[in-house]
């Protein structure tokens, strides 16, 4: 067995459960989580030579897993566009006031998406925005809000001080807010 295969065998033993738990938190599906973790290890093994030891192996694998999760949701979602026209007539009078400011309480008849479709869209957009964050910021937010890790444990995992962690969380939330609003 090659050195690469031995190292990866250790990584599977060390990080397999954590990766599976992470995937399950994100997907709520046992089978999908297993598949995504397997794909993660295959991708990691194939791109092992690109691993530069600038982060811990677990962090690198979680980044690959997060990308696999995002790719899965992108492929499985269908984008539907909303029209502001009805019978060729634009609803601009219902969307904007006299001074061309957006009306916050739009008539529900304009929008064709159901609440469940909207929540799926928001979830996908959030995941896309999370993916656009710097790696440590993404992990900090993900660990804080999607896992049951304590702040001290997250700081150790990310190798940051407590004050740096809170600064990362604050800045990441600001970027997420801006991304979602756009």
Buried (B, 14 or more C-beta within 10 A) or exposed (E): EEEEEEBBEEBBEEBBEBBBBBBBBBBEEEEBBEBBBBBBBEBBBEEBEEBEEEBEBBBBBBBBBBBBBBEBBEEEEEEEEEEEEEEEEEBEEBBEEEEEEEEEEEEEEEEEEEEEBEEBBEEBBBBBBBBEBEBBBBBBBBBBEEBEBEBEEBBEBBEBEEEBBBEBBEBBBEBBEEBEEE
